[in-house]
């Protein structure tokens, strides 16, 4: 389900970044990116910090192996990133 406000309600700076991502990527911007960029002070920054901590924090896995697991999981979930 897409929330109209998250789909189209970004501030000017975020709109410009989203357009650039779409043009350089050659496809629609993933919904998760739009969600992270919509009101980043409310959700986006905290979610990005958490993701970085999980992917880059102390772990028994090497960084490249953690990235491989994340990429494989994304592929299984038909996720574009």
C-alpha positions in Angstrom: 0.0 0.0 0.0 1.3 3.4 -0.9 0.6 6.4 1.3 -0.1 9.3 -1.0 1.7 11.8 1.3 4.9 9.7 1.3 4.7 9.2 -2.4 4.3 12.9 -3.4 4.7 15.0 -0.2 8.5 15.5 -0.1 10.2 18.8 0.5 12.0 20.4 -2.4 15.4 19.1 -1.5 14.2 15.6 -1.2 12.2 15.9 -4.5 15.3 16.9 -6.3 17.3 14.0 -4.9 14.6 11.6 -5.8 14.5 12.9 -9.4 18.2 12.5 -9.6 18.1 9.0 -8.3 15.4 8.1 -10.8 17.3 9.6 -13.7 20.6 8.0 -12.8 19.0 4.7 -11.9 16.8 4.6 -15.0 13.8 3.3 -13.0 11.3 4.1 -10.3 12.7 5.0 -6.9 12.1 2.2 -4.4 9.3 2.9 -1.9 11.7 2.4 1.1 13.9 5.2 -0.2 10.9 7.5 -0.5 9.9 6.6 3.1 13.3 7.2 4.5 13.5 10.6 2.8 10.0 11.7 3.8 10.4 13.6 7.1 13.9 12.1 7.8 13.9 13.7 11.3 10.9 11.6 12.2 11.9 8.2 10.8 14.6 8.2 8.2 17.7 9.2 10.2 16.8 6.8 13.0 16.2 3.9 10.6 19.4 4.6 8.7 21.4 4.7 11.9 19.9 1.4 13.0 20.7 -0.2 9.6 24.3 1.0 9.8 24.7 -0.3 13.3 23.3 -3.7 12.3 25.3 -4.0 9.0 28.6 -2.3 10.3 28.6 -3.0 14.0 30.4 -5.8 15.8 29.6 -9.2 14.2 31.1 -12.6 13.7 30.4 -12.1 10.0 32.8 -10.3 7.7 31.3 -7.1 6.2 31.2 -8.6 2.7 29.5 -11.7 4.0 26.8 -9.6 5.8 26.3 -7.6 2.6 25.9 -10.9 0.6 23.3 -12.2 3.0 21.4 -8.8 2.8 21.6 -8.9 -1.0 20.4 -12.5 -1.2 17.5 -11.8 1.2 16.5 -8.8 -0.9 16.6 -10.9 -4.0 14.3 -13.5 -2.4 12.0 -10.7 -1.5 12.0 -9.3 -5.0 13.6 -6.1 -3.7 15.6 -3.9 -6.1 18.4 -3.0 -3.7 
